Amino acid sequence: MERFVYADNAATTPVSESVLNAMLPYLREQYGNASSLYSIGRDSRRAITEAREKVAALLGAQPAEIIFTGSGTEADNMSLRGALHYKKARGKHLIISSIEHHAILHTAKALELEGYEVTVLPVDNYGIIPVDRLKAAIRPDTALVSVMTANNEIGTVEPIAEIGAAVKAAGALFHTDAVQAAGHIPINVNEMKIDLLSLSGHKMNAPKGVGALYIRKGVMIQPIIEGGGQERNMRSGTENVAGIVALGQAAEDCRNHMEENIKRLTALRERLIAGVLKIPYSRLTGHPTSRLPGTASFVIEAVEGESLVLMLDTHGICASTGSACSTGSLDPSHVLTGIGLSHDIAHGSLRLTLGVQNTDEDVDYILEVLPQVVTRLRDMSPVWNQKKCCPEGLK
């Protein structure tokens, strides 16, 4: 192994030094339960309040509109189940896109078994949901529309402000899964007409096991975790103070450095894309410009994505063939088939996602190693031998 390059930041990110330093006291001497009346309990309560303010500032929200959760998946479940189960919900109809994260897709499927009706809207070949198609799908009994801010596999950023305006005009609630986007691109819940928003700490250099849900003031949802009444009775359970503090620090860091991070990561991403596309029979997936700053996703024909990932790992490069949540599945990505790729092509997917710790040298190393790995795998592939003999027969 020549060197180590972590290029799978969409799966998780390393905990930053500032985040680690912020949370450590709450794992050691300031370990009080935030519901306790004595001083170390009050210290924990104060720390949670400060973290709530920082997360709210990242989103252009009010602190009272932020609920801390255990993950982005939990926040997604709270949004869909909570909005539809609420006794005064407008109806029993839910709209989602076909390329949502499984936290949304599987929850929607479970709600169907409870008698709710779900409309799954297709996307275009870039992964963008057409707003006109969404408008046409909204009905008088549509209670909730859920469209992710940015896709976790291909990095496409959706027209969230347009979608939010359309949903608001129709009188339904709008939820967005912003797990991949929060902290990486500007989000303002008021300007974008967002009613509910999910985010996760470990996608923005905080630890795993902490997330947040934005709930617009006046929006009512039914809690899915009952107990001691923490988080304004919306999410009971003793608070993960250290994790919450970490998320607050991460949100503040992202807000303070967003402009410079976007500029630097976009430049790295574009250089990475240009280099990878020099490999014959490779193509970019997702929108060419409306995409997350650090996300570069491809399909490379006549190789298997899993083989690519494993061989890159032997060279010290961490990459992905899709969502980390579905690793191990033999089925092609629902995102790639959703944007119109055939099963054969979709199996050759490669996702390279850069984070704040990545450098120009990291990109150089990837572009040095990846073509060699592709060549080696293709030399062993009967599909590639056929392609060389009859290239016009391959799509």
C-alpha positions as CSV (number, residue, x, y, z in Angstrom):
1,M,0.0,0.0,0.0
2,E,1.7,3.2,-1.2
3,R,-0.5,5.7,0.6
4,F,-4.0,6.2,2.0
5,V,-6.7,8.3,0.3
6,Y,-10.1,8.4,1.8
7,A,-12.5,9.3,-1.0
8,D,-15.8,8.0,0.4
9,N,-17.0,11.0,2.4
10,A,-20.6,10.5,1.3
11,A,-20.5,7.3,3.4
12,T,-19.1,9.0,6.4
13,T,-16.6,11.7,7.3
14,P,-13.7,11.8,9.8
15,V,-14.3,13.6,13.0
16,S,-12.6,17.0,12.8
17,E,-10.2,18.2,15.5
18,S,-12.4,21.1,16.5
19,V,-15.4,18.8,16.8
20,L,-13.5,16.3,18.9
21,N,-12.2,19.0,21.2
22,A,-15.7,20.4,21.7
23,M,-17.2,17.0,22.6
24,L,-14.5,15.5,24.8
25,P,-15.4,17.4,28.0
26,Y,-18.9,16.0,27.8
27,L,-17.5,12.5,27.7
28,R,-15.3,13.1,30.7
29,E,-15.9,15.7,33.5
30,Q,-19.1,17.3,32.2
31,Y,-21.1,14.1,32.0
32,G,-24.3,15.3,33.7
33,N,-27.8,14.3,32.6
34,A,-29.3,17.4,31.0
35,S,-32.6,16.8,32.8
36,S,-30.9,17.0,36.2
37,L,-31.2,20.1,38.4
38,Y,-27.7,20.2,39.8
39,S,-24.9,22.2,38.1
40,I,-23.3,19.6,35.8
41,G,-26.8,18.8,34.6
42,R,-27.5,22.4,34.0
43,D,-24.1,22.6,32.1
44,S,-25.3,19.9,29.8
45,R,-28.6,21.6,29.2
46,R,-26.8,24.8,28.4
47,A,-24.5,23.0,25.9
48,I,-27.5,21.5,24.2
49,T,-29.1,24.9,23.9
50,E,-25.9,26.3,22.3
51,A,-25.7,23.4,19.9
52,R,-29.3,23.9,18.9
53,E,-28.6,27.6,18.1
54,K,-25.7,26.6,15.9
55,V,-27.6,24.0,13.9
56,A,-30.5,26.4,13.5
57,A,-28.1,29.1,12.2
58,L,-26.8,26.7,9.5
59,L,-30.3,26.3,8.2
60,G,-31.7,29.8,8.6
61,A,-34.1,28.4,11.3
62,Q,-35.1,29.2,14.8
63,P,-33.5,27.2,17.6
64,A,-36.9,26.0,18.9
65,E,-37.4,24.4,15.4
66,I,-34.5,22.0,15.8
67,I,-35.0,18.5,17.3
68,F,-32.0,16.3,18.0
69,T,-32.2,12.7,16.8
70,G,-30.0,9.6,16.8
71,S,-29.5,9.7,13.0
72,G,-30.7,11.1,9.7
73,T,-32.6,7.8,9.2
74,E,-34.5,8.5,12.4
75,A,-35.2,12.0,11.3
76,D,-36.6,10.7,8.0
77,N,-38.8,8.3,9.8
78,M,-40.1,11.0,12.2
79,S,-41.0,13.2,9.3
80,L,-42.9,10.7,7.2
81,R,-44.5,8.7,10.0
82,G,-45.1,11.7,12.2
83,A,-46.7,13.9,9.5
84,L,-49.0,11.2,8.1
85,H,-49.9,9.7,11.5
86,Y,-50.9,13.1,12.9
87,K,-54.6,13.1,13.6
88,K,-55.2,16.3,11.7
89,A,-53.1,15.3,8.6
90,R,-54.6,16.6,5.4
91,G,-54.9,13.2,3.9
92,K,-53.3,9.8,3.4
93,H,-51.3,10.5,0.3
94,L,-47.5,10.7,0.2
95,I,-45.3,11.8,-2.8
96,I,-41.6,10.8,-3.0
97,S,-39.0,10.5,-5.8
98,S,-37.8,7.2,-7.2
99,I,-34.1,7.9,-6.1
100,E,-34.7,8.7,-2.5
101,H,-32.5,7.1,0.2
102,H,-33.8,3.8,1.6
103,A,-34.7,5.5,4.8
104,I,-37.4,7.2,2.8
105,L,-38.2,4.4,0.4
106,H,-38.6,1.7,3.0
107,T,-40.6,3.9,5.3
108,A,-42.9,4.8,2.5
109,K,-43.3,1.0,1.7
110,A,-44.2,0.4,5.4
111,L,-46.7,3.2,5.3
112,E,-48.4,1.6,2.3
113,L,-48.9,-1.5,4.4
114,E,-50.8,0.7,6.9
115,G,-53.2,1.9,4.2
116,Y,-51.4,5.1,3.0
117,E,-51.1,5.8,-0.7
118,V,-47.7,6.5,-2.1
119,T,-46.8,8.1,-5.4
120,V,-43.2,7.5,-6.6
121,L,-42.2,10.1,-9.2
122,P,-39.6,9.2,-11.8
123,V,-36.6,11.5,-12.4
124,D,-34.8,12.5,-15.6
125,N,-31.5,11.1,-16.8
126,Y,-29.6,13.5,-14.5
127,G,-31.6,12.5,-11.5
128,I,-33.7,15.7,-11.3
129,I,-37.4,15.5,-10.5
130,P,-39.4,17.7,-13.0
131,V,-41.3,20.3,-11.0
132,D,-44.2,20.2,-13.5
133,R,-44.6,16.5,-13.0
134,L,-44.6,17.0,-9.2
135,K,-47.3,19.7,-9.4
136,A,-49.5,17.4,-11.5
137,A,-49.1,14.6,-8.9
138,I,-50.2,16.7,-5.9
139,R,-53.9,16.0,-4.9
140,P,-56.3,17.5,-2.4
141,D,-55.4,14.6,0.0
142,T,-51.6,14.9,-0.4
143,A,-50.4,15.3,3.1
144,L,-46.6,15.3,2.5
145,V,-44.1,15.6,-0.3
146,S,-40.6,14.3,0.4
147,V,-37.7,15.0,-2.1
148,M,-34.1,14.8,-1.1
149,T,-31.9,17.9,-1.4
150,A,-29.0,16.1,-3.0
151,N,-28.7,12.5,-4.0
152,N,-26.3,10.3,-2.0
153,E,-25.1,8.3,-4.9
154,I,-24.8,10.6,-7.9
155,G,-24.6,14.0,-6.1
156,T,-27.3,15.7,-8.1
157,V,-28.8,18.7,-6.3
158,E,-32.6,19.0,-6.8
159,P,-34.4,22.4,-7.4
160,I,-35.6,22.5,-3.8
161,A,-36.7,26.1,-3.8
162,E,-39.0,25.5,-6.8
163,I,-40.3,22.2,-5.3
164,G,-40.9,23.9,-1.9
165,A,-42.9,26.7,-3.6
166,A,-45.0,24.3,-5.6
167,V,-45.8,22.2,-2.5
168,K,-46.6,25.3,-0.4
169,A,-48.9,26.6,-3.1
170,A,-50.8,23.3,-3.1
171,G,-51.2,23.4,0.7
172,A,-49.2,20.2,1.5
173,L,-46.2,19.8,3.8
174,F,-42.7,19.6,2.3
175,H,-39.9,17.4,3.7
176,T,-36.4,17.2,2.4
177,D,-33.7,14.6,3.3
178,A,-30.7,16.9,3.4
179,V,-28.3,14.4,4.9
180,Q,-25.8,14.7,2.1
181,A,-26.3,18.5,1.5
182,A,-26.5,20.1,5.0
183,G,-23.2,21.8,5.7
184,H,-22.0,21.4,2.2
185,I,-24.2,23.8,0.2
186,P,-26.3,26.7,1.3
187,I,-29.8,25.8,2.7
188,N,-32.3,28.3,4.0
189,V,-35.5,26.6,5.1
190,N,-37.6,29.8,4.9
191,E,-36.5,30.8,1.4
192,M,-36.9,27.2,0.2
193,K,-40.3,26.8,1.8
194,I,-39.2,23.6,3.7
195,D,-41.4,22.4,6.5
196,L,-39.3,19.4,7.7
197,L,-35.6,18.7,7.1
198,S,-33.4,15.8,8.1
199,L,-29.6,16.0,8.6
200,S,-26.9,13.8,10.1
201,G,-23.7,14.6,12.0
202,H,-21.4,12.0,10.5
203,K,-21.8,13.5,7.0
204,M,-20.3,16.8,8.2
205,N,-17.3,15.7,10.3
206,A,-19.2,15.0,13.5
207,P,-19.4,11.4,15.0
208,K,-22.0,8.8,14.0
209,G,-25.1,8.5,16.2
210,V,-26.4,12.0,16.1
211,G,-28.7,13.8,13.7
212,A,-31.3,16.5,13.7
213,L,-34.8,17.3,12.4
214,Y,-36.0,20.7,11.6
215,I,-39.7,21.2,12.1
216,R,-41.2,24.5,11.1
217,K,-43.0,26.4,13.8
218,G,-46.7,25.5,13.6
219,V,-46.2,22.2,11.8
220,M,-47.5,19.4,13.9
221,I,-46.3,15.8,13.7
222,Q,-46.9,12.8,15.9
223,P,-43.9,11.6,18.0
224,I,-42.6,8.1,17.2
225,I,-40.6,7.7,20.4
226,E,-42.5,8.1,23.7
227,G,-41.0,8.4,27.1
228,G,-39.6,11.2,29.3
229,G,-40.7,14.0,27.1
230,Q,-37.2,15.3,26.0
231,E,-36.9,17.5,22.9
232,R,-40.3,19.2,23.5
233,N,-42.0,15.8,23.7
234,M,-41.0,15.1,20.1
235,R,-38.1,12.7,20.7
236,S,-37.9,11.1,24.2
237,G,-34.7,9.7,25.6
238,T,-31.8,10.9,27.6
239,E,-29.9,13.3,25.3
240,N,-26.6,12.3,23.7
241,V,-24.9,15.5,25.0
242,A,-21.4,14.9,23.6
243,G,-22.9,14.0,20.2
244,I,-25.2,17.0,20.2
245,V,-22.3,19.3,21.1
246,A,-20.3,17.8,18.3
247,L,-23.1,18.3,15.8
248,G,-23.3,21.9,16.9
249,Q,-19.6,22.5,16.5
250,A,-19.7,20.8,13.1
251,A,-22.6,23.0,12.0
252,E,-20.8,26.1,13.0
253,D,-17.6,25.0,11.3
254,C,-19.5,24.3,8.1
255,R,-21.3,27.6,8.2
256,N,-18.1,29.6,8.8
257,H,-16.1,27.8,6.0
258,M,-18.8,26.9,3.5
259,E,-17.8,29.3,0.7
260,E,-14.1,28.4,0.7
261,N,-14.9,24.7,1.0
262,I,-17.3,24.8,-1.9
263,K,-14.7,26.6,-4.1
264,R,-11.9,24.3,-3.2
265,L,-13.8,21.0,-3.4
266,T,-15.5,21.9,-6.7
267,A,-12.1,22.5,-8.2
268,L,-10.8,19.2,-7.0
269,R,-14.0,17.5,-8.2
270,E,-13.8,18.9,-11.7
271,R,-10.1,17.9,-12.0
272,L,-11.1,14.4,-10.8
273,I,-13.9,14.1,-13.3
274,A,-11.8,15.3,-16.2
275,G,-9.2,12.7,-15.4
276,V,-11.5,9.8,-14.9
277,L,-13.4,10.5,-18.1
278,K,-10.1,9.9,-20.0
279,I,-10.7,6.2,-19.4
280,P,-12.4,4.8,-22.5
281,Y,-16.0,3.8,-22.1
282,S,-16.5,5.7,-18.8
283,R,-19.2,8.3,-18.2
284,L,-20.3,10.7,-15.5
285,T,-23.6,10.1,-13.7
286,G,-25.7,12.8,-12.3
287,H,-26.0,16.4,-13.3
288,P,-22.8,17.9,-14.7
289,T,-23.0,21.1,-12.8
290,S,-25.9,21.0,-10.3
291,R,-24.1,18.5,-8.0
292,L,-22.5,18.5,-4.6
293,P,-19.1,20.1,-4.5
294,G,-17.2,16.9,-3.6
295,T,-19.2,14.2,-5.4
296,A,-17.9,12.6,-8.6
297,S,-19.8,9.5,-9.7
298,F,-19.2,7.3,-12.8
299,V,-20.1,4.1,-14.6
300,I,-17.1,2.3,-16.2
301,E,-18.1,-0.3,-18.7
302,A,-16.9,-3.9,-18.7
303,V,-15.8,-3.9,-15.0
304,E,-17.7,-4.7,-11.8
305,G,-18.0,-1.9,-9.3
306,E,-17.3,-4.2,-6.4
307,S,-14.1,-5.4,-8.0
308,L,-13.0,-1.8,-8.6
309,V,-13.6,-0.9,-5.0
310,L,-11.7,-3.9,-3.7
311,M,-8.8,-3.4,-5.9
312,L,-8.6,0.3,-5.2
313,D,-8.5,-0.6,-1.5
314,T,-5.3,-2.7,-2.1
315,H,-3.7,0.6,-3.2
316,G,-5.0,2.5,-0.2
317,I,-7.9,4.2,-1.8
318,C,-11.3,4.1,-0.2
319,A,-14.2,4.5,-2.7
320,S,-17.7,3.2,-3.1
321,T,-19.9,1.6,-5.8
322,G,-23.0,3.4,-4.5
323,S,-24.7,4.0,-1.1
324,A,-22.8,2.6,1.9
325,C,-26.2,1.6,3.3
326,S,-26.8,-1.0,0.5
327,T,-23.3,-2.4,0.2
328,G,-23.4,-6.1,-0.2
329,S,-26.5,-6.2,-2.4
330,L,-26.2,-7.9,-5.8
331,D,-28.9,-5.8,-7.3
332,P,-27.9,-2.7,-9.3
333,S,-28.4,0.7,-7.6
334,H,-32.0,1.9,-7.8
335,V,-30.6,5.4,-8.4
336,L,-28.7,4.3,-11.5
337,T,-31.6,2.3,-12.9
338,G,-33.8,5.2,-12.0
339,I,-31.8,7.6,-14.3
340,G,-32.2,5.1,-17.1
341,L,-29.0,3.0,-17.0
342,S,-29.2,-0.7,-17.9
343,H,-28.4,-3.3,-15.3
344,D,-25.2,-4.2,-17.0
345,I,-23.9,-0.6,-17.1
346,A,-25.1,0.2,-13.6
347,H,-23.0,-2.7,-12.2
348,G,-19.9,-0.8,-13.2
349,S,-20.6,2.2,-10.9
350,L,-17.9,4.0,-9.0
351,R,-18.5,6.9,-6.5
352,L,-15.6,9.1,-5.4
353,T,-16.6,11.7,-2.8
354,L,-14.1,14.2,-1.5
355,G,-14.1,16.0,1.8
356,V,-12.4,18.9,3.5
357,Q,-9.4,16.8,4.4
358,N,-8.7,15.8,0.7
359,T,-5.9,17.4,-1.3
360,D,-4.6,17.9,-4.8
361,E,-2.2,15.1,-4.1
362,D,-5.1,12.8,-3.3
363,V,-6.7,13.5,-6.7
364,D,-3.3,12.9,-8.4
365,Y,-3.0,9.6,-6.7
366,I,-6.5,8.4,-7.6
367,L,-5.9,9.4,-11.3
368,E,-2.6,7.5,-11.3
369,V,-4.0,4.3,-9.8
370,L,-7.6,4.1,-11.2
371,P,-6.7,3.7,-14.9
372,Q,-4.2,0.9,-14.0
373,V,-6.9,-0.9,-12.0
374,V,-9.5,-0.6,-14.7
375,T,-7.0,-1.9,-17.3
376,R,-6.1,-4.9,-15.1
377,L,-9.8,-5.8,-14.5
378,R,-10.7,-5.4,-18.1
379,D,-7.8,-7.7,-19.2
380,M,-9.6,-10.4,-17.1
381,S,-13.0,-9.6,-18.5
382,P,-14.7,-11.5,-21.3
383,V,-17.0,-8.6,-21.7
384,W,-14.1,-6.3,-22.5
385,N,-12.7,-8.8,-25.0
386,Q,-16.0,-8.8,-26.8
387,K,-16.1,-5.0,-26.6
388,K,-12.7,-4.7,-28.3
389,C,-13.9,-7.0,-31.1
390,C,-17.3,-5.5,-31.5
391,P,-17.5,-2.0,-29.9
392,E,-20.7,-1.0,-31.8
393,G,-22.6,-3.9,-30.2
394,L,-22.2,-2.5,-26.7
395,K,-24.5,0.3,-25.3
